[in-house]
Amino acid sequence: MLRIGLLGCDSRIADVAQAAARRGDRIVAVHDVRAGTLPSLGIKGSIDSWEPLLEEATCDVVFVGAEGWSDARAEAVRTLVQAGRPLVLSQPLELSMLWAYELDMIRRDTGSRLVPCLPDRLHPFVTRLRGRIEAALAGVDTAAESLHFERRMTDRSKAAVLAQLSRDADLVRAVAGDPARLSTLGTAEADSAWPSLAVGFTGAAQLPVRWQVAPAGEPGLTIRLQAAADGATIEAADDPSRPWTWNGVADARPFDRGAATLVALDAALGCGAPPQADEAIPAATWSDAARAIELAETVPRSLAKGRSIDLHREEFTELGTFKGTMASLGCGLIMVALVVVIVATLVAGMAREFGWAAAGGVVDAWPTIVLAVLGLFLILQVIPLLLGNAADQDATRGPSRET
């Protein structure tokens, strides 16, 4: 039985908390949750500060919700990860690639276990769809031509669309692989493009994927695999009481998103969750969640500039950041050295012409000064050798660039 702490709440975290309560786990500490939400979770009161959640004596795991997100809660999450606490995190908490990757770097240093609320990839139909696509790409099955995601939403504002895309982008990656390029299609006015936004994902070894927003008759997601002969359609309603369907045939096994997230949590905590089948899609990691946030964050830039965005697979670690900083600093030092050569030569000539002995002596020392600075820069390059390359073994994705 797990003791759960709540730091904020939203519909996704509420589903996980209710699933936990059904299996006998207890919510023992709550902070920054709306008073109206507490009765639905069977909670009578809350604590005044989030700091007790840092202690293992208070709770075993902390659930973090996005509703009412603030800088104070962002700092609390960062501190909890630094303390190595296990967390279940709503997706997305903050639509910031830098913040997400910062948490990922801290996680690798502290060993904190972060479980994002991305349960849809665990549905058997998603695993079945990926199997069809892999077989088609390998030439074993009917050739697949494209993959379409239609997301029906009642709230099609910019914030709601990007938040939903940060969840659906994980499905795109789980089913079709990590895209190499992102493009957008919308109206000329970027602010009015969100209700009908279309996003394309492409890659060298990937099916063309199109994700599009649509008005909601019934909120949910339709996934269509277009193939030459035998396609497939998955219907997944947002309503948890509605079953998923494959080509119109309902799933006989109920899919509980909250319970699926708990399975991922148990696996992360090593609580003896049953092993998955070899062909099953693994539960999402925080690196997966951060990559999905990056894809969603790239969309406004692509839409505003009318350009495709290349999604570079660069390292995003402390060691990678150090190497990037050193590369930039090296270029800067070369430019400064060239300026010093020109200026020193001019000043030395003027000093000799006008008899400025003191100034001439200082200027004549410029080769020694430049050599000392460059020598110090070269000495700094041995820092990665002292740190080793362990950080590179768990590298994550890096920023995207325009093309």
NORKAGI-V655808 format. One record per pair of residues at least 12 apart in sequence whose C-alpha atoms are under 7 Angstrom apart, sorted by the first residue. I is the first residue (numbers start at 1). J is the second residue. Records with the same first field share a line. If there is no record, write none. Layout:
BEGIN
I = J / J
END
This chain:
BEGIN
1 = 24 / 25
2 = 25 / 26 / 60
3 = 25 / 26 / 27 / 28 / 59 / 60 / 61
4 = 26 / 27 / 28 / 29 / 59 / 60 / 61 / 62
5 = 27 / 28 / 29 / 30 / 53 / 59 / 61 / 62 / 63
6 = 29 / 30 / 31 / 62 / 63 / 64
7 = 30 / 31 / 32 / 33 / 62 / 63 / 64 / 65
8 = 31 / 32 / 33 / 64 / 65 / 66 / 67
9 = 33 / 64 / 65 / 66 / 67
10 = 65 / 66 / 67
12 = 90 / 117
13 = 63 / 65 / 90
15 = 258
16 = 258 / 259 / 261 / 262
18 = 41
19 = 258 / 259
28 = 59
29 = 46 / 47
30 = 46 / 47
31 = 46 / 47 / 48 / 49 / 50
54 = 80 / 83 / 85
61 = 85 / 86 / 87
62 = 86 / 87 / 88
63 = 87 / 88 / 89
64 = 88 / 89 / 90
65 = 89 / 90
66 = 90 / 93
78 = 103
81 = 106 / 107 / 112
82 = 106 / 110
84 = 110 / 111 / 112
85 = 112 / 113
86 = 112 / 113 / 114
87 = 113 / 114 / 115
88 = 114 / 115 / 116 / 117
89 = 115 / 116 / 117
90 = 116 / 117
91 = 116 / 117 / 167
92 = 163 / 166
95 = 293 / 297
96 = 293 / 297
97 = 290 / 293 / 294 / 297
100 = 290
101 = 290
104 = 286 / 287
105 = 317
113 = 268
114 = 286
115 = 265 / 285 / 286
116 = 284 / 285 / 286 / 289
117 = 261
118 = 167 / 284
119 = 257 / 260 / 261
120 = 257
121 = 171 / 174 / 281
122 = 281 / 283
126 = 175
127 = 280 / 281
129 = 175
130 = 175 / 176
142 = 227 / 228 / 229 / 230
143 = 227 / 228
144 = 226 / 227 / 228
145 = 207 / 226 / 227
146 = 207 / 208 / 209 / 225 / 226
147 = 207 / 208 / 209 / 210 / 224 / 225 / 226
148 = 209 / 210 / 211 / 223 / 224 / 225
149 = 210 / 211 / 212 / 221 / 222 / 223 / 224
150 = 211 / 212 / 213 / 214 / 221 / 222 / 223
151 = 212 / 213 / 214 / 220 / 221 / 222
152 = 213 / 214 / 215 / 216 / 219 / 220 / 221
153 = 214 / 215 / 216 / 219
154 = 215 / 216 / 219
156 = 194 / 195
157 = 194 / 195
158 = 194
161 = 194
162 = 296
165 = 296
166 = 292 / 293 / 296
167 = 292
169 = 292
170 = 288 / 289 / 292
176 = 206 / 207
177 = 206
179 = 201 / 202 / 203
180 = 202 / 203 / 310 / 311 / 312
181 = 201 / 202 / 203 / 308 / 309 / 310 / 311
182 = 200 / 201 / 202 / 308 / 309 / 310
183 = 199 / 200 / 201 / 302 / 307 / 308 / 309
184 = 198 / 199 / 200 / 299 / 302 / 303
185 = 197 / 198 / 199
186 = 198
190 = 303 / 304
195 = 213
196 = 212 / 213 / 214
197 = 212 / 213
198 = 210 / 211 / 212 / 213
199 = 211 / 212
219 = 237 / 238
220 = 236 / 237 / 238
221 = 235 / 236 / 237
222 = 234 / 235 / 236
223 = 235
232 = 247
233 = 246 / 247
234 = 246 / 247
240 = 256
264 = 283
287 = 396
291 = 397
307 = 402 / 403
308 = 402 / 403
309 = 400 / 401 / 402 / 403
310 = 400 / 401 / 402 / 403
311 = 400 / 401
312 = 398 / 399 / 400 / 401
313 = 397 / 398
314 = 397 / 398
315 = 395 / 396 / 397 / 398
316 = 395 / 396 / 397 / 398
317 = 391 / 395 / 396
319 = 384 / 391
337 = 370
344 = 363
348 = 360 / 363 / 364
END
